[in-house]
């Protein structure tokens, strides 16, 4: 008999060789009907894998992220089989699950594929799925695996196998199809009821532009057709809210090939939006005791060698800047924290001076691969709302909780109210990914968990998601379309204070090492604006939007009164413009709607005579005839309902 420990801590004694599916049946028939995947001792296994030792078992259904991952990976095998049958002679490479669906990278040789081919591929894949073929794993020797793919002439699989150790190589079979695979599949293909191919793109083998360019086929699948229909509707909504589309329509930002990929140019509307976000946070930070600092865009290479950032980003980032002086090298700043450490080091501190809270809207640079760039969410130059707190160990808990309060204030003020806190800790199986002492890591991780619990946060612990120098608390936001994003992060760091030899004089008159907290409620201005655009659909909170109202004179003879109204609005600190083009009011209203301007103020003969304004809200609601004072009160009330004081 072996002991199987379930997630709730319950232990089941079962005969050696019992499968996860049999464990599920012993719990309930309903669970067994829904289980599609399992994880045993941290490794994804099939539901029919015999369990030969005691360990921890987690059972997954479609509702679990791990279940979806297994479902989508299993579908990639079915799609690969369909592609092989429809396009003989192609060479398959890899087909992993991704956040939403899966892809398969294929060398089509002289053959081509486009979106017009999707219906026939989907039809063939569903025919295969309806066969209810079991997924069967089998171990093969390295020699056997190499022989199989050499006979097929598939150099990609051969390369993969050559990098594997003999004894750990497995194939997955279903129907007439075989693929090199580590495992993790649903019980059979019949569970897949709906398949949709989404796009095709180019992808270099192993992400190296010196290698062959393959065709990447993206897709998604579901256990019910209804769920696919709902997902496709969500995709259409997402297209309407795409920040790249809205950013262009609202004239917020642009990109230039001459300036360079991944380097956004902020237009006047976007610059005004950014400025307002900065001032909003600066005001809250000032109340929270932060001091603003400014650091340069570059630093000597040695600065980033000391911090560890050069080892982390150096080879894959912008290359060193060489000066006329021999052996002098500078780097574009990849992070602000090394500079802030040197600011702290510029004078001695005692325990009475701490905490020190330095804040900066600092622009940093990282060389992302061109294929990974995406609008404002993945760029090569971005501005972080960065701050670093240097405190004593005794102050750490309170300081961390204060940063949580500030982050929650930011998120709530901008309408991000549905979130989960994620405690991101080390991957204990890969310690080489991190710097610093184990004891410091343990203290830092526990400090974050303690603070999250004391603040009553709904949090989860995720292994392997920590920064290389310390664990962190990430805020995982669910947007208006139900998508999850990481926004805002707080990190505890014992390592950089050691690397930069930061000290303070304690009450015992001895030198001690401060603890460092990294925090960025927005994360980066670029990514935050992108997600805010998509979350709101461009309908920003009234306090934030660059233009709150637009004055629309009915005809040229009403322009003088329109100017008077505009001046009055500005005196009430309402951000407004006049559209005095020689166009109909109807056309002006339609264009103002497209620009997401919250209020349209129509002024004509009647309004001029009564010294009033006719107000129309974005979306079509007619607020009728109002005085400017009444309208100003309405705007103030609406702003105060969303923008609370910190």
DRENSETOR-665958 format. One record per residue (C-alpha): residue number from 1; chain; x, z, y. Coordinates in nm, 3 decimals. Last residue first. Example, Ala and Ser with C-alpha at 12.3 -4.5 7.8 and 13.67 -1.06 7.14 Angstrom:
BEGIN
    nr   kette         X         Z         Y
     2       A     1.367     0.714    -0.106
     1       A     1.230     0.780    -0.450
% end
This chain:
BEGIN
    nr   kette         X         Z         Y
   646       A    -0.517     0.015     5.879
   645       A    -0.808    -0.099     6.095
   644       A    -1.077    -0.304     5.925
   643       A    -1.111    -0.681     5.957
   642       A    -1.416    -0.800     5.765
   641       A    -1.713    -0.635     5.939
   640       A    -1.517    -0.609     6.264
   639       A    -1.488    -0.987     6.282
   638       A    -1.862    -1.035     6.234
   637       A    -1.947    -0.777     6.498
   636       A    -1.702    -0.932     6.746
   635       A    -1.847    -1.281     6.692
   634       A    -2.206    -1.159     6.742
   633       A    -2.104    -0.963     7.053
   632       A    -1.942    -1.277     7.196
   631       A    -2.260    -1.474     7.126
   630       A    -2.463    -1.213     7.315
   629       A    -2.220    -1.229     7.610
   628       A    -2.223    -1.612     7.607
   627       A    -2.604    -1.600     7.633
   626       A    -2.794    -1.731     7.336
   625       A    -3.025    -2.021     7.247
   624       A    -3.083    -2.076     6.877
   623       A    -2.879    -1.950     6.582
   622       A    -2.930    -2.276     6.390
   621       A    -2.779    -2.252     6.040
   620       A    -2.619    -2.583     5.936
   619       A    -2.316    -2.500     5.723
   618       A    -2.093    -2.405     6.014
   617       A    -2.315    -2.209     6.256
   616       A    -2.505    -2.378     6.537
   615       A    -2.526    -2.214     6.879
   614       A    -2.722    -2.337     7.180
   613       A    -2.563    -2.196     7.497
   612       A    -2.711    -2.026     7.804
   611       A    -2.695    -2.060     8.182
   610       A    -3.071    -2.132     8.185
   609       A    -3.032    -2.461     8.375
   608       A    -2.708    -2.549     8.200
   607       A    -2.859    -2.481     7.857
   606       A    -3.158    -2.708     7.928
   605       A    -2.941    -2.989     8.063
   604       A    -2.699    -2.989     7.775
   603       A    -2.459    -2.755     7.595
   602       A    -2.410    -2.742     7.220
   601       A    -2.186    -2.468     7.081
   600       A    -2.065    -2.535     6.726
   599       A    -1.950    -2.222     6.542
   598       A    -1.735    -2.166     6.231
   597       A    -1.510    -2.475     6.261
   596       A    -1.462    -2.599     5.902
   595       A    -1.289    -2.922     6.020
   594       A    -1.542    -3.125     5.820
   593       A    -1.824    -2.941     5.997
   592       A    -1.666    -3.016     6.337
   591       A    -1.663    -3.385     6.236
   590       A    -2.033    -3.379     6.150
   589       A    -2.116    -3.192     6.473
   588       A    -1.924    -3.445     6.685
   587       A    -2.108    -3.730     6.511
   586       A    -2.445    -3.573     6.586
   585       A    -2.346    -3.500     6.946
   584       A    -2.289    -3.872     6.995
   583       A    -1.941    -3.987     7.094
   582       A    -1.763    -4.037     7.427
   581       A    -1.513    -3.761     7.358
   580       A    -1.566    -3.428     7.532
   579       A    -1.495    -3.208     7.231
   578       A    -1.416    -2.878     7.398
   577       A    -1.206    -2.606     7.229
   576       A    -1.250    -2.236     7.148
   575       A    -1.064    -1.919     7.052
   574       A    -1.288    -1.630     7.158
   573       A    -1.106    -1.372     7.369
   572       A    -1.419    -1.292     7.578
   571       A    -1.241    -1.449     7.876
   570       A    -1.178    -1.749     7.650
   569       A    -1.550    -1.781     7.586
   568       A    -1.619    -1.769     7.963
   567       A    -1.360    -2.035     8.029
   566       A    -1.514    -2.256     7.759
   565       A    -1.863    -2.207     7.902
   564       A    -1.741    -2.314     8.248
   563       A    -1.570    -2.618     8.098
   562       A    -1.896    -2.710     7.918
   561       A    -2.078    -2.676     8.251
   560       A    -1.840    -2.935     8.400
   559       A    -1.881    -3.157     8.092
   558       A    -2.261    -3.173     8.120
   557       A    -2.269    -3.503     8.310
   556       A    -2.060    -3.668     8.035
   555       A    -2.327    -3.610     7.774
   554       A    -2.449    -3.354     7.520
   553       A    -2.143    -3.134     7.577
   552       A    -2.004    -2.997     7.247
   551       A    -1.811    -2.670     7.273
   550       A    -1.610    -2.583     6.962
   549       A    -1.588    -2.232     6.820
   548       A    -1.351    -2.016     6.617
   547       A    -1.048    -2.244     6.629
   546       A    -0.733    -2.107     6.459
   545       A    -0.922    -1.920     6.181
   544       A    -0.801    -1.564     6.129
   543       A    -1.063    -1.332     6.276
   542       A    -1.344    -1.557     6.149
   541       A    -1.224    -1.536     5.790
   540       A    -1.110    -1.880     5.672
   539       A    -1.357    -2.142     5.551
   538       A    -1.089    -2.375     5.412
   537       A    -1.237    -2.363     5.061
   536       A    -1.204    -1.986     5.086
   535       A    -1.007    -1.933     4.765
   534       A    -0.832    -2.270     4.787
   533       A    -0.717    -2.219     5.145
   532       A    -0.621    -1.856     5.077
   531       A    -0.417    -1.974     4.779
   530       A    -0.226    -2.226     4.989
   529       A    -0.186    -1.984     5.281
   528       A    -0.041    -1.723     5.042
   527       A     0.195    -1.975     4.883
   526       A     0.343    -2.078     5.214
   525       A     0.354    -1.733     5.376
   524       A     0.538    -1.589     5.076
   523       A     0.449    -1.287     4.867
   522       A     0.165    -1.190     5.101
   521       A     0.202    -0.816     5.033
   520       A     0.584    -0.842     5.005
   519       A     0.764    -0.528     4.887
   518       A     1.111    -0.421     4.772
   517       A     1.162    -0.047     4.725
   516       A     1.519     0.087     4.721
   515       A     1.627     0.429     4.594
   514       A     1.897     0.603     4.796
   513       A     2.230     0.712     4.642
   512       A     2.363     1.054     4.736
   511       A     2.659     1.180     4.939
   510       A     2.704     1.559     4.950
   509       A     2.616     1.791     5.242
   508       A     2.376     1.983     5.011
   507       A     2.087     1.870     5.232
   506       A     2.184     1.514     5.136
   505       A     2.413     1.268     5.312
   504       A     2.300     0.909     5.251
   503       A     2.454     0.633     5.045
   502       A     2.450     0.259     4.976
   501       A     2.739     0.136     4.760
   500       A     2.621    -0.227     4.779
   499       A     2.603    -0.266     4.400
   498       A     2.469     0.088     4.358
   497       A     2.193     0.047     4.619
   496       A     2.120    -0.292     4.455
   495       A     2.060    -0.133     4.113
   494       A     1.810     0.151     4.159
   493       A     1.529    -0.090     4.248
   492       A     1.155    -0.030     4.250
   491       A     0.947    -0.341     4.316
   490       A     0.618    -0.410     4.495
   489       A     0.451    -0.754     4.471
   488       A     0.173    -0.940     4.647
   487       A    -0.022    -1.229     4.504
   486       A    -0.007    -1.349     4.143
   485       A    -0.292    -1.590     4.081
   484       A    -0.585    -1.593     3.837
   483       A    -0.858    -1.856     3.853
   482       A    -1.226    -1.751     3.864
   481       A    -1.325    -2.024     4.110
   480       A    -1.357    -1.780     4.402
   479       A    -1.012    -1.638     4.327
   478       A    -0.900    -1.376     4.075
   477       A    -0.590    -1.196     4.203
   476       A    -0.306    -1.054     3.995
   475       A    -0.129    -0.791     4.209
   474       A     0.223    -0.737     4.083
   473       A     0.387    -0.396     4.042
   472       A     0.757    -0.431     3.977
   471       A     1.047    -0.351     3.747
   470       A     1.407    -0.391     3.868
   469       A     1.718    -0.605     3.914
   468       A     1.630    -0.912     3.705
   467       A     1.270    -0.902     3.825
   466       A     1.028    -0.769     3.565
   465       A     0.790    -0.996     3.367
   464       A     0.939    -0.935     3.020
   463       A     0.676    -0.685     2.906
   462       A     0.342    -0.677     3.085
   461       A     0.170    -0.341     3.145
   460       A    -0.192    -0.355     3.262
   459       A    -0.352    -0.193     3.565
   458       A    -0.691    -0.096     3.708
   457       A    -0.557     0.112     3.994
   456       A    -0.658     0.477     4.036
   455       A    -0.398     0.544     4.307
   454       A    -0.244     0.820     4.093
   453       A    -0.233     0.587     3.792
   452       A    -0.057     0.308     3.980
   451       A     0.191     0.559     4.129
   450       A     0.274     0.705     3.787
   449       A     0.315     0.360     3.630
   448       A     0.551     0.252     3.910
   447       A     0.762     0.569     3.882
   446       A     0.776     0.529     3.503
   445       A     0.923     0.181     3.535
   444       A     1.181     0.298     3.789
   443       A     1.292     0.596     3.582
   442       A     1.323     0.385     3.265
   441       A     1.518     0.119     3.452
   440       A     1.756     0.378     3.592
   439       A     1.812     0.518     3.243
   438       A     1.884     0.169     3.105
   437       A     2.158     0.114     3.360
   436       A     2.174    -0.198     3.575
   435       A     2.128    -0.574     3.549
   434       A     1.867    -0.765     3.353
   433       A     1.838    -1.079     3.135
   432       A     2.097    -0.942     2.888
   431       A     1.842    -0.681     2.777
   430       A     1.648    -0.941     2.575
   429       A     1.450    -0.747     2.311
   428       A     1.350    -0.476     2.560
   427       A     1.178    -0.734     2.780
   426       A     1.175    -0.534     3.100
   425       A     0.865    -0.424     3.292
   424       A     0.593    -0.584     3.506
   423       A     0.315    -0.337     3.586
   422       A     0.022    -0.569     3.659
   421       A    -0.254    -0.463     3.897
   420       A    -0.580    -0.650     3.839
   419       A    -0.775    -0.821     4.112
   418       A    -1.120    -0.906     4.247
   417       A    -1.125    -0.811     4.617
   416       A    -0.929    -1.095     4.774
   415       A    -1.141    -1.143     5.088
   414       A    -0.864    -1.155     5.348
   413       A    -0.902    -0.800     5.478
   412       A    -0.927    -0.676     5.118
   411       A    -0.591    -0.829     5.024
   410       A    -0.407    -0.695     5.329
   409       A    -0.553    -0.344     5.302
   408       A    -0.476    -0.337     4.929
   407       A    -0.113    -0.423     5.005
   406       A    -0.086    -0.149     5.268
   405       A    -0.235     0.112     5.035
   404       A     0.000     0.006     4.752
   403       A     0.290     0.038     4.997
   402       A     0.183     0.393     5.073
   401       A     0.170     0.469     4.699
   400       A     0.531     0.350     4.663
   399       A     0.642     0.564     4.957
   398       A     0.468     0.871     4.814
   397       A     0.627     0.831     4.472
   396       A     0.974     0.745     4.601
   395       A     1.013     1.032     4.849
   394       A     1.171     1.275     4.600
   393       A     1.412     1.005     4.481
   392       A     1.523     0.957     4.840
   391       A     1.428     0.652     5.039
   390       A     1.540     0.304     5.144
   389       A     1.239     0.079     5.199
   388       A     1.281    -0.296     5.198
   387       A     1.043    -0.540     5.360
   386       A     0.968    -0.909     5.313
   385       A     0.682    -1.115     5.442
   384       A     0.862    -1.404     5.272
   383       A     0.909    -1.742     5.436
   382       A     0.960    -2.046     5.216
   381       A     1.210    -2.328     5.164
   380       A     1.228    -2.520     4.838
   379       A     0.856    -2.531     4.767
   378       A     0.612    -2.443     4.489
   377       A     0.270    -2.322     4.609
   376       A     0.282    -2.512     4.938
   375       A     0.223    -2.854     4.784
   374       A     0.359    -2.863     4.430
   373       A     0.730    -2.896     4.346
   372       A     0.808    -2.865     3.975
   371       A     0.899    -3.231     3.919
   370       A     1.142    -3.215     4.212
   369       A     1.336    -2.930     4.050
   368       A     1.329    -2.617     4.267
   367       A     1.637    -2.557     4.479
   366       A     1.581    -2.216     4.632
   365       A     1.578    -2.129     5.001
   364       A     1.474    -1.821     5.196
   363       A     1.295    -1.771     5.529
   362       A     1.262    -1.412     5.646
   361       A     0.952    -1.255     5.796
   360       A     1.130    -0.925     5.822
   359       A     1.068    -0.556     5.756
   358       A     1.309    -0.261     5.735
   357       A     1.172     0.080     5.631
   356       A     1.418     0.368     5.644
   355       A     1.293     0.675     5.456
   354       A     1.498     0.865     5.538
   353       A     1.669     0.994     5.852
   352       A     1.654     1.363     5.748
   351       A     1.830     1.278     5.420
   350       A     2.130     1.173     5.628
   349       A     2.227     0.823     5.729
   348       A     2.557     0.650     5.808
   347       A     2.559     0.322     6.000
   346       A     2.577    -0.053     5.924
   345       A     2.511     0.003     5.553
   344       A     2.134    -0.013     5.603
   343       A     2.178    -0.352     5.773
   342       A     2.401    -0.456     5.481
   341       A     2.128    -0.368     5.234
   340       A     1.885    -0.568     5.447
   339       A     2.107    -0.875     5.414
   338       A     2.121    -0.835     5.034
   337       A     1.738    -0.801     5.027
   336       A     1.651    -1.124     5.208
   335       A     1.661    -1.356     4.906
   334       A     1.790    -1.709     4.829
   333       A     1.981    -1.735     5.163
   332       A     2.152    -2.072     5.193
   331       A     2.503    -2.009     5.074
   330       A     2.835    -1.983     5.256
   329       A     3.186    -2.062     5.136
   328       A     3.529    -2.010     5.290
   327       A     3.805    -2.128     5.057
   326       A     3.991    -2.311     5.339
   325       A     3.835    -2.279     5.683
   324       A     3.662    -2.600     5.788
   323       A     3.343    -2.457     5.631
   322       A     3.204    -2.528     5.285
   321       A     2.831    -2.474     5.225
   320       A     2.772    -2.368     4.866
   319       A     2.528    -2.563     4.644
   318       A     2.153    -2.530     4.671
   317       A     2.018    -2.369     4.356
   316       A     2.054    -2.407     3.980
   315       A     2.411    -2.281     3.948
   314       A     2.369    -2.002     4.202
   313       A     2.024    -1.861     4.123
   312       A     2.079    -1.563     3.890
   311       A     2.460    -1.530     3.900
   310       A     2.446    -1.587     4.276
   309       A     2.164    -1.337     4.311
   308       A     2.368    -1.057     4.156
   307       A     2.383    -0.858     4.480
   306       A     2.764    -0.865     4.498
   305       A     2.780    -1.236     4.415
   304       A     2.513    -1.290     4.680
   303       A     2.725    -1.131     4.956
   302       A     3.039    -1.300     4.821
   301       A     2.888    -1.641     4.891
   300       A     2.883    -1.563     5.261
   299       A     2.538    -1.566     5.411
   298       A     2.288    -1.819     5.538
   297       A     1.945    -1.817     5.703
   296       A     2.046    -1.531     5.933
   295       A     1.876    -1.188     5.945
   294       A     1.609    -1.044     6.175
   293       A     1.481    -0.685     6.168
   292       A     1.142    -0.526     6.230
   291       A     1.106    -0.149     6.185
   290       A     0.835    -0.015     5.957
   289       A     0.653     0.314     6.019
   288       A     0.311     0.245     5.862
   287       A     0.147     0.192     6.203
   286       A     0.411    -0.071     6.278
   285       A     0.345    -0.231     5.942
   284       A    -0.027    -0.269     6.015
   283       A     0.044    -0.444     6.347
   282       A     0.315    -0.658     6.186
   281       A     0.071    -0.762     5.912
   280       A    -0.192    -0.896     6.153
   279       A     0.076    -1.044     6.379
   278       A     0.220    -1.239     6.087
   277       A    -0.120    -1.365     5.974
   276       A    -0.200    -1.474     6.331
   275       A     0.133    -1.656     6.361
   274       A     0.075    -1.832     6.032
   273       A    -0.265    -1.957     6.143
   272       A    -0.127    -2.072     6.479
   271       A     0.156    -2.256     6.299
   270       A    -0.099    -2.419     6.070
   269       A    -0.308    -2.544     6.362
   268       A     0.004    -2.664     6.549
   267       A     0.149    -2.843     6.243
   266       A     0.376    -2.662     5.996
   265       A     0.635    -2.886     5.831
   264       A     0.688    -2.805     5.465
   263       A     1.026    -2.841     5.289
   262       A     0.959    -2.914     4.921
   261       A     1.097    -3.264     4.937
   260       A     1.319    -3.347     5.232
   259       A     1.309    -3.393     5.610
   258       A     1.314    -3.770     5.570
   257       A     1.060    -3.754     5.289
   256       A     0.829    -3.571     5.526
   255       A     0.570    -3.307     5.438
   254       A     0.262    -3.192     5.631
   253       A     0.092    -2.876     5.743
   252       A    -0.229    -2.736     5.896
   251       A    -0.416    -3.047     6.007
   250       A    -0.754    -2.926     5.873
   249       A    -0.799    -3.242     5.666
   248       A    -0.434    -3.246     5.555
   247       A    -0.430    -2.880     5.456
   246       A    -0.766    -2.926     5.285
   245       A    -0.631    -3.199     5.057
   244       A    -0.304    -3.015     4.982
   243       A    -0.494    -2.687     4.943
   242       A    -0.709    -2.833     4.666
   241       A    -1.059    -2.695     4.735
   240       A    -1.250    -3.015     4.660
   239       A    -1.027    -3.072     4.357
   238       A    -1.095    -2.713     4.241
   237       A    -1.470    -2.777     4.257
   236       A    -1.424    -3.082     4.037
   235       A    -1.212    -2.878     3.797
   234       A    -1.480    -2.609     3.780
   233       A    -1.737    -2.873     3.682
   232       A    -1.495    -2.989     3.411
   231       A    -1.469    -2.629     3.287
   230       A    -1.847    -2.587     3.270
   229       A    -1.882    -2.907     3.066
   228       A    -1.598    -2.795     2.837
   227       A    -1.771    -2.460     2.784
   226       A    -2.098    -2.634     2.693
   225       A    -1.919    -2.845     2.431
   224       A    -1.831    -2.526     2.242
   223       A    -1.508    -2.413     2.069
   222       A    -1.308    -2.557     2.357
   221       A    -1.024    -2.799     2.422
   220       A    -0.778    -2.898     2.696
   219       A    -0.547    -3.190     2.754
   218       A    -0.225    -3.312     2.911
   217       A    -0.029    -3.610     2.772
   216       A     0.336    -3.613     2.875
   215       A     0.505    -3.950     2.840
   214       A     0.881    -3.929     2.788
   213       A     1.172    -4.009     3.017
   212       A     1.493    -4.022     2.819
   211       A     1.765    -3.779     2.926
   210       A     1.974    -3.763     3.245
   209       A     1.673    -3.619     3.428
   208       A     1.698    -3.310     3.208
   207       A     1.367    -3.127     3.155
   206       A     1.421    -3.106     2.778
   205       A     1.330    -3.474     2.745
   204       A     1.229    -3.593     3.090
   203       A     0.858    -3.581     3.171
   202       A     0.636    -3.860     3.305
   201       A     0.270    -3.789     3.352
   200       A    -0.063    -3.838     3.179
   199       A    -0.387    -3.666     3.270
   198       A    -0.688    -3.463     3.157
   197       A    -0.755    -3.531     2.791
   196       A    -1.075    -3.356     2.690
   195       A    -1.152    -3.207     2.349
   194       A    -1.473    -3.033     2.240
   193       A    -1.572    -2.874     1.907
   192       A    -1.244    -2.730     1.776
   191       A    -1.338    -2.471     1.510
   190       A    -1.336    -2.752     1.253
   189       A    -0.957    -2.782     1.282
   188       A    -0.895    -2.482     1.057
   187       A    -0.778    -2.118     1.061
   186       A    -0.642    -2.123     1.420
   185       A    -0.269    -2.167     1.455
   184       A     0.040    -1.959     1.539
   183       A     0.340    -2.110     1.372
   182       A     0.702    -2.198     1.444
   181       A     0.629    -2.572     1.424
   180       A     0.786    -2.898     1.305
   179       A     0.486    -3.121     1.245
   178       A     0.300    -3.267     0.949
   177       A    -0.024    -3.467     0.954
   176       A    -0.228    -3.601     0.664
   175       A    -0.498    -3.332     0.703
   174       A    -0.314    -3.026     0.832
   173       A     0.047    -2.932     0.777
   172       A     0.273    -2.701     0.979
   171       A     0.646    -2.708     0.911
   170       A     0.881    -2.410     0.919
   169       A     1.249    -2.350     0.987
   168       A     1.375    -1.990     0.974
   167       A     1.603    -2.013     0.670
   166       A     1.863    -2.243     0.816
   165       A     1.930    -2.162     1.180
   164       A     1.789    -2.391     1.448
   163       A     1.983    -2.602     1.701
   162       A     2.010    -2.896     1.461
   161       A     1.633    -2.874     1.415
   160       A     1.561    -2.945     1.781
   159       A     1.802    -3.239     1.789
   158       A     1.646    -3.385     1.474
   157       A     1.300    -3.345     1.630
   156       A     1.414    -3.553     1.926
   155       A     1.602    -3.810     1.717
   154       A     1.283    -3.918     1.542
   153       A     1.392    -4.206     1.317
   152       A     1.122    -4.118     1.065
   151       A     1.381    -4.096     0.788
   150       A     1.591    -3.880     1.018
   149       A     1.285    -3.660     1.066
   148       A     1.238    -3.577     0.698
   147       A     1.611    -3.555     0.623
   146       A     1.666    -3.304     0.901
   145       A     1.382    -3.085     0.773
   144       A     1.508    -3.102     0.413
   143       A     1.863    -3.014     0.518
   142       A     1.740    -2.725     0.731
   141       A     1.542    -2.590     0.439
   140       A     1.167    -2.584     0.462
   139       A     0.915    -2.302     0.501
   138       A     0.547    -2.386     0.484
   137       A     0.255    -2.324     0.720
   136       A    -0.093    -2.454     0.644
   135       A    -0.358    -2.534     0.905
   134       A    -0.683    -2.596     0.717
   133       A    -0.867    -2.923     0.777
   132       A    -1.227    -2.890     0.897
   131       A    -1.274    -3.271     0.890
   130       A    -1.458    -3.241     1.221
   129       A    -1.120    -3.198     1.392
   128       A    -1.000    -3.539     1.272
   127       A    -1.309    -3.714     1.410
   126       A    -1.266    -3.511     1.730
   125       A    -0.909    -3.641     1.768
   124       A    -1.021    -4.003     1.713
   123       A    -1.293    -3.974     1.979
   122       A    -1.055    -3.806     2.224
   121       A    -0.799    -4.084     2.173
   120       A    -1.068    -4.351     2.220
   119       A    -1.196    -4.186     2.539
   118       A    -0.844    -4.128     2.683
   117       A    -0.724    -4.490     2.677
   116       A    -0.846    -4.559     3.032
   115       A    -0.629    -4.268     3.143
   114       A    -0.316    -4.465     3.059
   113       A    -0.091    -4.525     2.761
   112       A     0.195    -4.764     2.706
   111       A     0.377    -4.905     2.405
   110       A     0.738    -5.020     2.417
   109       A     0.866    -4.680     2.301
   108       A     0.580    -4.429     2.318
   107       A     0.815    -4.129     2.330
   106       A     0.570    -3.838     2.335
   105       A     0.549    -3.502     2.511
   104       A     0.233    -3.315     2.411
   103       A     0.040    -3.098     2.652
   102       A    -0.185    -2.797     2.625
   101       A    -0.487    -2.626     2.774
   100       A    -0.507    -2.403     3.079
    99       A    -0.204    -2.175     3.104
    98       A     0.002    -2.390     2.867
    97       A    -0.006    -2.445     2.491
    96       A     0.294    -2.627     2.350
    95       A     0.333    -2.981     2.214
    94       A     0.695    -3.086     2.155
    93       A     0.862    -3.416     2.054
    92       A     0.653    -3.687     1.888
    91       A     0.798    -4.034     1.837
    90       A     0.564    -4.334     1.844
    89       A     0.580    -4.589     1.563
    88       A     0.206    -4.632     1.510
    87       A    -0.007    -4.585     1.824
    86       A    -0.365    -4.504     1.719
    85       A    -0.277    -4.303     1.406
    84       A     0.019    -4.131     1.570
    83       A    -0.186    -4.052     1.881
    82       A    -0.467    -3.900     1.674
    81       A    -0.216    -3.685     1.484
    80       A    -0.068    -3.565     1.815
    79       A    -0.419    -3.485     1.940
    78       A    -0.480    -3.270     1.631
    77       A    -0.143    -3.095     1.669
    76       A    -0.216    -3.028     2.039
    75       A    -0.545    -2.874     1.929
    74       A    -0.359    -2.601     1.739
    73       A    -0.161    -2.521     2.055
    72       A    -0.488    -2.497     2.246
    71       A    -0.649    -2.257     1.999
    70       A    -0.334    -2.043     1.973
    69       A    -0.315    -2.008     2.352
    68       A    -0.690    -1.942     2.370
    67       A    -0.653    -1.657     2.122
    66       A    -0.359    -1.513     2.315
    65       A    -0.571    -1.517     2.632
    64       A    -0.851    -1.334     2.447
    63       A    -1.213    -1.457     2.452
    62       A    -1.140    -1.712     2.179
    61       A    -1.074    -1.424     1.940
    60       A    -0.754    -1.232     1.874
    59       A    -0.658    -0.966     1.619
    58       A    -0.368    -0.732     1.694
    57       A    -0.168    -0.584     1.407
    56       A     0.104    -0.318     1.425
    55       A     0.323    -0.265     1.120
    54       A     0.366    -0.177     0.754
    53       A     0.519    -0.446     0.539
    52       A     0.420    -0.758     0.346
    51       A     0.131    -0.894     0.554
    50       A     0.017    -1.220     0.392
    49       A    -0.045    -1.489     0.658
    48       A    -0.405    -1.614     0.635
    47       A    -0.498    -1.537     0.999
    46       A    -0.183    -1.719     1.099
    45       A     0.093    -1.526     1.273
    44       A     0.211    -1.461     1.629
    43       A     0.502    -1.216     1.626
    42       A     0.500    -0.878     1.806
    41       A     0.479    -0.666     1.492
    40       A     0.186    -0.877     1.372
    39       A    -0.006    -1.096     1.617
    38       A    -0.329    -1.262     1.515
    37       A    -0.538    -1.575     1.565
    36       A    -0.888    -1.717     1.529
    35       A    -1.103    -1.407     1.479
    34       A    -1.469    -1.482     1.556
    33       A    -1.630    -1.480     1.212
    32       A    -1.407    -1.189     1.106
    31       A    -1.528    -0.982     1.400
    30       A    -1.889    -1.031     1.301
    29       A    -1.811    -0.948     0.938
    28       A    -1.679    -0.611     1.051
    27       A    -1.367    -0.393     1.019
    26       A    -1.280    -0.480     0.658
    25       A    -1.346    -0.844     0.743
    24       A    -1.083    -0.827     1.020
    23       A    -0.827    -0.681     0.777
    22       A    -0.905    -0.967     0.539
    21       A    -0.849    -1.214     0.824
    20       A    -0.515    -1.048     0.905
    19       A    -0.407    -1.107     0.544
    18       A    -0.344    -0.843     0.275
    17       A    -0.017    -0.907     0.090
    16       A     0.066    -0.539     0.042
    15       A    -0.257    -0.354    -0.031
    14       A    -0.428    -0.191     0.268
    13       A    -0.409     0.147     0.442
    12       A    -0.571     0.117     0.786
    11       A    -0.440     0.307     1.086
    10       A    -0.639     0.351     1.408
     9       A    -0.428     0.355     1.724
     8       A    -0.677     0.154     1.932
     7       A    -0.454    -0.154     1.902
     6       A    -0.463    -0.142     1.517
     5       A    -0.191     0.007     1.294
     4       A    -0.166    -0.143     0.945
     3       A    -0.010     0.093     0.690
     2       A     0.107    -0.061     0.359
     1       A     0.000     0.000     0.000
% end
